Amino acid sequence: MSAPRLENAVRDPALEAALRQAWGQAPVYAFQRVGSTMEIAHALAGQGAPEGTLVWAASQEQGRGRLGRTWASPRGGAYFSLILRPARPMEETPQLALLAGLAAAEAIHELTTLSPSIRWPNDVLLEGKKVAGILTEGTSWSSVQRTADSVQGYVVVGVGINVSTDLRKLPESATSLQEALRSSYPLNAERSTLDPIALSAEWCRRCLAWYDVWNRLGFAPIREALRPWMGLFGQPVSITAGSNQFEGTASDLDEAGRLLVRLDGGIVRSFEMGEVTVLR
């Protein structure tokens, strides 16, 4: 497979070896610095890269967030994109953002004992500040013919996690795992360090395990697993959807992963997308 033309970055063999050792799977493309791991993953997927291909970088110059926003990606974080080729209908693939958030929350808790919360639809928070973000992008595919040698449609799941990132290089609304560990365990310096590669590998294991469940059984098991991590339920929220703004109480996720909100007038409405703010 030829290298993607969208990037001039040079692969780092040492990083790739460390990721393979931590995760135990390949192919892996790792870099010290790239424009965006999403761009490389899209190029590789378009060339037929297999499901499970991981693109990882120690820093990004043009990290991407939702709605065309940038994701600050200085050194000290874990920035990576995973190529998936789902067996489920394309209209269900937005659920993968919540699945990836679940994997991130579980991985963070497993390696740090911290208890993050998921802010629908794609942020992971610690103490009300963003520590990780998820972005999913894909292309359409035909459900009629899916052969092993064809370049079928795909989804790229992009993840950015602030691990030991200098807070001065992050927005005020963000934090890092290292900062949260220092705050939670001020007398235990050993708990104030965390390996971005180990965290990335743990996320990959959990994401692919949940992805297998989702492919076989749909969103229902993911929905049940998500509930303990959702920080919005029971909270008064404001939702901006397009040019409209709504206020109410977040109550649950529906069977498709949409956020259910009981509006101030008493009506329960589902939101497929939108910007959510907790009203204090």
N, C-alpha and C positions, 0 to 999 in steps of 0.2 A: 504494500500500500504506500503510495507516495505521500509525502508530507503535505499538510494543508498549506495553501498558498496565502491564506489570509494573515499569516503571522511570520515574522522573521526570527522568532525566538529560537534559542538553541536548547535542545533537550538536555536535562541534567541526569546522567546515568546514576549518580550516587543517590539522588532523590528517588529515582524510579526503583532502584534496588531496595531502598528502605521501605517504600510503599508496598512493593510486592511482598517483602518479608512480613510486614505488619498485617497486610490484608490477605495475602496468600493467593491472589488472583492477578490475571493480566488480561488484556493489554493495559498498560499504564503509560501515560505521557506526562512527564513532570518537568517543570521549568522553574528557574529562579525568578523570572519576571516575564509577564506577557501583557498584551493589551487587555485581553479578556479570555478566560477559559471557555466561555460560552461560544465565542467565535471559532475557536479551534475545534471544539466538540461538534459544532454544526458542520464544519468542513469535513471532519472525519466521518460523521454519520452519513453525509452526502456521498462519500466515497465508499460506503458499505461497511464501516466499522461495526463490529459485532456488539450486541447488547452487553452492557457491563463495562464497556470501555470508559476509563477514568482519565480525565485531564485535570492536573493539579498544578498550582503555582504558589510560590512563596509570597508573591505580590502581583498586583495588577495595576496597570496604568489607566484602564478604562473599564473598571468593574461595573457591571450593570445591575440595576434594581428594577422594581416594578414601575410601570407607567413612564418609562424613559428616564428614570432617575439614575444617578450614579451611586455606586456602592464603594465607600472608602476602603481601599485595599492595601494599606501599608504593610510592611514586613511585621511579622508577629501574629499573623492570622492564618487561617486555613481557607483557601479559595479553590473550589474544585467543581467540575461538571461531570455528570454521569449520563451516558447514552442509554436510553431504554427503547425497546420496540414492543409496545404493549399489545396484548392479545385482545384487549377489550375495545369497545367502540370509542372513536375519537372524542365524542361528546363527554365521555367520562374522565378524560385525562386531566382536567383541572383538579380532580381529587388528588392527583399525585403531589401537589404542593402541600396539602395537609399531611399526606403520608410521609413526605420528606421532613416536615416539621416534627412529626411524631418521632421519627428516627433521630433527629437532632436532639430533641428533649431527652430521649432515653439514653443516647450516647453521652450527653453532658452529665446526666445524673449518674450513670454507671461509672464514669471516670473521675468524677469530682464530688459526688454526693450532694451537689447543689440541686435545687428543685426549680427549674425554669418553668415558665408558663408559655403557652402558645397563644399569640394574638392573631385571630383569624384575619386574613387567610394564610399569611406566609411569614410571620415574624416570630422569633423566640426571644423572650424577655427574661431578665433577671432584675428583681427589685424595680420593676417598671421601666427598665431601660433595655434597648435592643442589643442583644448579644449575637444574634444570628439572623440571617435572612435567606429566603428561598425564592428562586425564580424558575419558572418552567416555561419552556418554549418548544414548539414542535412544528411538524408539517403533517399534512393530511395523508391518508393512505386508503387503499381499497380493501374492503373486507371480503372481496370475492376471491382474490388470488393472492396468496402469501407464500411464496416459495423460498426455499433456503438460499438460493443464489440471486434473489432479486434484492434491490435496494429499496426496501419497504419504508413506509413512513416511520417516524421516530419522535421521541420526546427527549429533550435535554433538560435535566434537573440541575440547576446551578445552586451552589450553597456557599455562603460566606459566613465564617465564624470568627469573631474577635477573640483570640486566644490569649496572647500576651501583648497585644497591641498597645502602643503608647496612647493613652487617652487624649493627649494633646493633639493627636492626629485624627481623632474621631469626632463626629458631631456630639453636641452636649446631650443628645437624646440616646447616646449609645454607651455601652460599657464593655468590659472584657471579662473573660473567665478568670484571668489572673487577679484582676481587681476584686471580683466577687469572692474569690478564694481568700484573699488577704483580709477582706472585710469580715468574712465568716469565720476564719481561723487565724486570727492575728498572732497567736502564740506558736503556730506550727508552720515554720517557713517551708518545710518540705511540701506542704500542700499548696504552696503558692506557685508551683511550676506545673506545666502541662505540655505534652508533646503534640504539636498540630498534626503530625503524621499518625500517631496513635489514635487521636480523636477522629481523623478522617476515615481511618480503617474501621473503627467501631461504627461510625455512621454508615459506611458502605454495607457492612454486614447486616445491620438492622434494617436499612432501607431495602435491600434486596430480599430479606426475609419477609417483610411486610408486603413488598411488591409481589412476591409469589402468592401470598394470601389474597391480595387484591385481584390478581389475574384470575385466580380460581373461584373466589367467592364474592367478589365485588366489594363495595365500600362498607357494608354493614360491620364486619369485624374491625375495620380501621376506625369507624365511628365510635364503637364501644371503647377501643383502646385510647382514643383521643380525649374522651370526656374528662378523665382526671387531670389532664394537662391544660385544659382550656381555662384561661384566666378570666374570660369575659362573662361566663355564665353567672347570672344573678346581679350583674353590674349595670348601672345606668350608662348608656352609650349614646353617642352621636354618630350617625353614619352618613357620609357624603357619597351619593351614588349619582354620577353624572353631575348635572346642575342642581340636583335636589338634595335636601338634607332632612334627615329623620332623627327623632329622638325616642328612646324607649329603653327597655330592659332586655339584654341578651339572655336567651333562655336555653338554646340547644343548637345542634346541627341537624339538618334533615337528612333523609336517606341519600341525597345527592351531594352532601357536603356544604350546602348553603347555610348561612347563618340565620337562625330564627330569632326574631326580635319582636317582643310585645310592645307595640307602639303606645304612646301615651294615651291614645284614644281607646285602647283595649284590643285592637286588632293585631293578630300575629302575622307578621310578614316575613317572607324569606328573601334573603339577599344573596345573589350569585357572586357579586363583586362589590367593592366599595372600600372607602377609607374609614376605619373605625377609631374613635377616640373615646376613652373612658371618661365619664363626667364625674368629677370629684365633688 
